[in-house]
């Protein structure tokens, strides 16, 4: 193991960090610094993850925001398995299928007030702090508030603002006031401030701190957010009337302050499978997380160090994503066949359909009693998508020809062995107009619902959208625990599969597995408007090698070679039973960093 890690170092763009105190890895260096500050102050992984994740909503506003969503896996040091914190808000009471169809829609827009579900991220962070944190809420919030008072703007954030500037000026004046200081698009690297956001958080803290005691203050912060001035500001925006949405029409929203008051983040068990002595945990089928678990089960008997391993992995992923489209959804509202999907018999049947050639159809595995769900998924895959529309879809990784999306990610382990993997997203600057008085917009996660009747992902009040957000945890045969994940929309579990298979089957360390050639397919029904797909598509990085790329093309894959070092934003942390911790972050895009000692 150690000889492999040492050999990996000779070829890496980044070192893999090692220490015994604590590790933080996120998709922005300022967030990693915020998380590390919490550990240095004596805080836990929960404190560090919350500080980092809330900071990401400031420094990566084109990718996430405070009124977005956040699923997390949390592994307390004394527990045998991790659990899930669900910060995915459901559809509001007024978000009925009939209402949206009456608005002339057959797909939910990628941006605008009808694309909004109940904001979930804030309450999820607060629940995490209540259950596992130790620092005062103000201490946790200080780095994010400081960043809101001014930080160097990322080039991609500036580009996202520039893309939307005309719409902001013409239709979303509250966004123009926030993102266009002095009426101009801010320059990359310019010190950018969001004083309305800083004031929002200062007021929230002041109201929380009117009570005595850390836990009481955090609970009060939850209440103020869901029932106080934050919910009132959201209601005022809805009451102000229609705004331009992704279709180019003006429509009013369905979210209300009452919806926010009636929802809180929850805790639930994680799903797990075993693969070659490793155990891997994911969130439930209201996320796409089981895709990774299904893929591991399908490939359990394969030699994934062999030259054709990319072909096998891609074909397994295609099948898992077809099943995602047919069968995943909120298990609180539909009878999701999770047990069947994660059974070895079902996996073996799916593996038996993989041949030497690239599959060119979307075919869910048959499950008795779910034939209508499978037929709907197959029918949808044959439809031709329209345009993304104004502000539509998820924030893009514009450097990729297959520009399918991105968000942010946080991994933390502390000195006691507590561990967090969290993927906050939603509420990005192009999703909706900024809520006046709050400095940030609402989310657009409702676009992952369908308006077709009878599906587990059909829009319905109280139902969670089947989100792409997909944090991960694993335990190696030697007892090493690991938290890992990546932004990237529908690519998240694809890049995580490549990472994990590299570690398990090729003996790579975390950094080496992150820097190995990444790949993904677009042969799946996209989660973001306009919900398209590309049959036989496969994007791969050029350092996979000419021979491997030629072999994939010979098998019928429509190979798209990415620009060098351009795919994926993976991060990871781990802790061995002897207390040695490690951390890794992708060098791609020059933005994600690990910190630790």
N, C-alpha and C positions, 0 to 999 in steps of 0.2 A: 504493500500500500504506500509506504513512505517513499520507496524508490520511484514509484509511479508519479507521486506528487512532485518530487525533485526534478524528474525528467520533464514534467509538464511546465515547470517554471522556466525552462530554457526556451520555451516557445510562446510564452504568454505576453500580451500587451500590458497586462496588469498583474501585480502580485496578489496572491491569496493571503489575506491577513490572518494572523494567529495571535491568541492571547488567552487570558484567564479571567478577565474582568467583565467584559461585555462587548457586544458587536451590534452594529446598526448598518443596514444596507438599504438605500432608497434610490429613487430615480432622479433625485436632485441633491447636489452637495449641501445646500442650505438646510434641507430637511434632515439629511444624515447628521449634520452638525447639531441641529435642534434635538434630535433623539439622543445623541451622545451626551449632550449637556445634561439631560435628565438622568442618565445613568451616573454621570460624575457627581450629581447632586444627591445621590443615594436613592434615586427612583428605580422603579421596576421596568420590565419590558412593556407593561401596559402604559406607564407614564411616557416612555420613550416613543412608543408607536403612536400614541395620540398626539404628542408634540410634533412628531415628524409628519404624520398624516394631515393634521390641521394646517401645518406650514405649507404642505404641497398645494393646498387649496388657494394659497396666495401666490406662490412663486411659479406655479404651472396653471394659470387660470384658463388657458386654452384646453386643458385636459381634465380638470376637476374643479369642484367648488364646494363650499360649505353646505349648500342645499342639494347635494347629490346623494349618492348611495355608497354603502361600504359593507361588504361581507368580510369577515375575519375568522381565521382559525387561531385559537388561543390554547396554549399547552402549559398549564401550571406545573411547576417543577415537581410537585408531589403526586401528580396524576399519571396514570398509565397511558391515557389517550387524550388527544386534544378535543375541544368542543368548538362549536360554531357560534359566533355572534352575528345575527342577521340584522344588518342595517339597510336592507332593501325594502323601501316603503312600497305598499300596495297601491292599486288604483283607487282613486277617491270615489265617494258614494255616487257622484254625478256622472262618473265615467262608464256609462252603459253602452253596449254595442249599438242599441237603437239610436241613442243620441248622436253618436259619431256617424252612423250611416245617414241620419237625417241631415247632417252637415255636409253631405255629398261626398263622403270619404269611402274609399275601399281599402286604403292603407292609412295608418296613423302617420301624420307628418313627422319628419325627422327633427323639426324645430317648431316651437310655438307652444302656447298654453295648453292645447289639447294633448301635447306629448308628455305632460307632466304627471308624475305620481307623487305621493306623499314623500317629502324629503326625509331620508333615513340616516344619513351619515352622522350628523351631530349626536343624535341620541345613542347611536351605536358606540361612538367614542366615549360618551359619558358612562354608558353601561360598562364598558371595558375598564374605565378608571374606577368605578365603584367596586367592581369585583376583584381587580388585581392591582390597582395603583396605590401609591402612598403619598405622593406630593400634592400640595395645594393646587387647585384648578388654575389660579392665576399663574403659578410657576410654569405649569404645562402650556399655558396660552401665550406666555411672554414672547417666545421666538416668532410665532405667527403674527402677533400684533406688531412687533418690531418690523417684520417684513412688510406688513401692510402700510407702515409709515414710510417705506422706501426700500427697494432692492433693485439690483441690476436686472433689467428685463431680458428674458431669454430671446434669442433670435426667432425661435419658432413661435413664441407668444406674440412677438411683434408682427410676424407674418400672418398669424391668425387674426389679429386685430385689423391689419391692412386688408385682408380678404373680406372682412365684414363691414368695413368703414362706411361704405355708401349706404348699406342697409341701416346701420346705426343712425346715420344722419337723417335719412329719409323716414324711417319707420320706428326705430327704437331709441328715442331721445335719451332715456335714462341710461342706456348702454353707451351712447355717444358721450354723455357727461362723465362716465366712469373710465372708459377705455381710450378716449380721444382727448387727453388733457390739452386745453387751449385750442381744441378743435382739430388737432393734427395727430396723425398716427405716430406713436412713440417709436423712437429708434432702438434697434437692438443694443443692449448694454446700457441704455439710458436708465437713470434712477427713476423707477416708476412707483408711485404711491397710490393707494386706494384708501383715502381718508374716511370714506363712508363705511367701509368694512372695519377699519380700526375702531371707529366710533360705535358701530354695532356691537363689537365684542367687548369694548370697555363698558358699555351700558349693561350688557348681559352679565358681566362680572360684577358690576356694582350692585345690581339687583340680587345676584346670587349671594354676594358677600354681606348683604343685610341680615342674613341668618348666621348662626354660630355653628362651627364644626365643619370639617372637610366633607363628610358624606352628605350632610344636610345641604351644603352649598352646591354640591354637584347635582343633587336631586332638584334643587331649586332652579339650577341652570337648565335642566331638562324641561321643567314646567314652564319657565319663562319662554323657552324656545317653542314649545308646542302649544302653549295657551296664552302667552303674553304678547309683548310688542312685536316679536318676530312673526307669529301667526297673524297678528293684526295687519302688519305690513303686506304680507302675502295676500290676505283677503282684500286689502285696499287695491292692490294691483289687479286682482280678478274683477273687482267691482268697477274699475275704471273702464272696462269694456274690451272689445276685440283688439287684437294686435296681429300684425302680419305673421303668418306661419310659413312652414317650409313649402307649402303648395303655392304661395303667392297670394293667398286669400287672407282676409282678416277674420279671425274667429276668437270667441271668448273662451275662457278656461272653465274646467269642471272642478278644480281643487278648491277647498274651502278651509277656513280656520277650524271649523268643526272636524274636518278630516284629520288635521294635524293634532288636535286635542285628543282624538280617540285612538291614536297609535303610539306604541313604544317599541323599541328594539327588543329582540328576544334571544334566548339561548337555546340551542338544540344540539343533538348529537351529530358528529361528523360521520361520513361514510368512509369505508376503508376496504382495500383489497390487499392481498399479499402477492408479491412478484419476486421470485428468485431470492427469497429470504428477507426481502424488504417489505415493510408495510407502508402504504401510502394513504393519506387521508385527504378528503375533499369535502366541500359543502354539498348540500343536497341537490335534487333535480330542479329546484327553482333557479339554479345556476347551471352553467355548462360543465361544472366540475366532473360529473360522472363520465364525461367523454374520456378523460385521461385514465380513469379506472377501467373502463371498458377496453381501451386500447391496450393497457397492460395485460389484462386477462386474455385478450385475443392472441397476444404475442408471447404467452408464457412458455410455449414449447419451442420457440425459434432461437437460432443463433444470431443475435443482433450485433455481433462483432463482424459478421460476414459482409462482403461487398454489397450485397443486395438489401442490406438492412433498411436503407432509406425507402426503397420501394415498399417493403413490407410495412414499415411504420406508416407511410402515407396511405396505403390501402386500408389499414386498420382504422386510421383516423377518419377516412371517408365513410366507412361503415358506422363508426360511432357517431359521427355528425348526422348521418341520415337518421339514426335512431333518436338523436337529440331532437331533430325537427319533428319527428312523429310522436314521441312519447314523453319528453320532459315537460315539466310545468310545476306549478305550485301544488305540493301534495296535500295542503290544507283544503284545496278546492277540487281536486281531481284524484282519482285512484291511479296514481302513477305506478307502473309496474317495476319499481326499482329493484326488487328482489330478483326478478327475471333478468333484467338488463345486466345485473352484476353477478349472475350465476355463471359457473364454468361451463355448463351445458350450452347456454345461449352463446357464450363466447366461442366455444368450439364450433358451433354451427356457423357463426359469422366468419371465423377463420377459414373454414372450409370453402368459402366463396372467393377467397383471395387466390388469384393465379399469377402467372408470370407477366401478364399484361396489365396496363393501367385500366381500371374500371372507368366507364364513361356514362354511368347512370347513377341516379340517387335512388337507392332501394333499401328502405328500412327492413330490419329483420322481422319475420312474421311472429306476432304474439297473439294467441287466440283471444278473441273478445275485443281486440284493439284494431281490427281491420280497417275501420273507418278512419282512425287517426293516421294509419300508415298510408292509406289512399290519399288523404288530404295532403300529406307531406310530399308524396310523389307528384301529385297534380300541381302543387305550387312550384316544384322544381322545374316544371316544363313551361312555366309562364315567363314572358319577357318583361324584365323590370323597366320602369321609367327612369327619369332623371332623379338625382338626389334632392333637388330643390334648394331653396334658399336656406342656408345654414344647416342643411340636412345631414343626417347620419352622425357618426361619431367623429371626433377630431382626427384628422388624417395624419399618417406619417408620409408627408408629401414627397419625400425622397424615394418612396417605393412606387414602381409603376402600378402595382396592385395596392392602391392606397386604401386600406381597409380599417384603419383605426388605431387608437392608442389611448392610454390613460396613465395611471401612476401606480407605484407599488412600494410597500414597506415590509422589511423583515427585521426582527430584533430578537436577541437573546441576552439575558442579564446574568449577573454573577451567581444568582441562585439557581439558574437553569430555567426560569420562566421564558416562554417563547411566544412570539406573535408573528403571524403572516397576514397582511391586510392589503386589500386592493380598493382604495377609494376612487370614485369616479363620479361623473355626472355633474350637472350644474356648471358646465364649461361655458365660456363666453359667447359661443355661437348657438347655444341651445335655446335661449330665451332672452327677452329684455331683462336688464338688471331690475331687481325689485327696488323701487325708490326707498331710500333710507337705510338699505342694507348693503348696497354696493356690490351685490352678486346676483346672478340669475338663478331661476329654478332649473330643474333637471329636464331631461327628455327621454327617460327610460321607458315610457309607455309605448314608444315606437316598436318595442319588441313583442307587443301583443298583435294578434290577428283579429280582423273583424269578421272572418268566416266563422259560422256557428259550429259548435260541437267539437272544438279542439281543446286540449288542456291548456293552450295558450290563447284562447279566445278572451278578449277584453271582458272583464267583469269587475264590479266594485269589490274591493277587499282582496282581490287576487294579486299576488306578486308577479311582475313580469319575469319571464325566464331570462335572467341576466347573463351577460358574458363574463362577469367579474368572477375570478376563480383563483383565490389563494390556495396554497398547498403546504402540506407537511408530510414528512416521511421519517421512518426509523430504519437504519441499516442493521444488518445481522449482528454487528458488534455492539449495538445499543446506541450508536450515535444518532442524535435527533437533529432534524434539519427543517428549516422553514424556507420556502422559496416561492417565487412567482414572477409574473411579468405583466406589464400592460399589453394591449394589442387586440382588443375586441375578440373576434372569432379566432385569432391566432394564439390566444393565450395558452390553451391547453396543447396546441401543436408545438409551440416552442418549449413548453415545459416537458413534453414527451421527449423531444430531442435531447434536452438537458439531462433528464432522469435516466434515459436509456444509455447515454454516454457514461454516466457514473456507474450504473449497475453492470453493464455488459462490456464496457471497455476500460473499466477501472480508472476513469478520469477523476481528478479532484474537481471541486465546484467551479473554480475559475476556468480550468481547462474545458470543462463541459459547457460552460457559458460561452467560451470563445470558439468552440468547435462550430463547423458550418451549420447554420440553422436553415430550416425549410418550412414551408407551409403550403397547403392547397386551398384554393378557392372553390373547390367542388363541394360546396355546402350552401344551403340557403342562408344568406347573410342575415345577421341579427338586426342590422341597421338599415333604415330606409335608403334605397328602394328595394331591398331584400333580394338582390340578384345572386347569381352564381356563375361559375365558369367551369364547364366540364373538362376533366383531365388536366386542369391547371396544376402546375407545381412551380413555386418560386424557391430558389435555392441560392445560397451564397457561392461565389466563384471559388473560394478556397476548399470547396468539396472536391475539386480536381476535375480535369477535363475527362478522364476516363469514366468517373462516376456519373458525370452529367451526360456523357454520350450513352451510357448504359440506360439511364432513365429515359432518354429520348427514344432509344431503341425499343423500350417497353411500351411506348405509346403515350408517355406523359408529355403534355404541352409545357415544356420547361421554359421558365422565364428566369434568366440569370440576373440576380440582384447586383446592385453596385457593391463593391467590397465593403465589408463591415457595416452593413446597413440594416440588417434584419434583427429585430428583437431587442428588449431592454431588461433582460433577466437580472435578478439579484437573489442572493441566498445567504443564510447564516446557518451554523451548525454548532453542536456541543457534544463532545465525546463523554463517555461515562467518567473519565478521569478529570473532567473539568476544562480540558482544552477546547477553546472556541475558535471558529474560523468564519471568515466572511468574504464574499466575492460580489462583484458588480460588473456589468458589461461595460466594455470600453466604447461600444457603438454609440454614436451621437455625442460622445464626450460629456455626458451629463450625469449619469448614475455613478454614485460613489459609495464605497464601504468605509466605515470608520470603526475603530475599536482598539482595545489594548488588553 
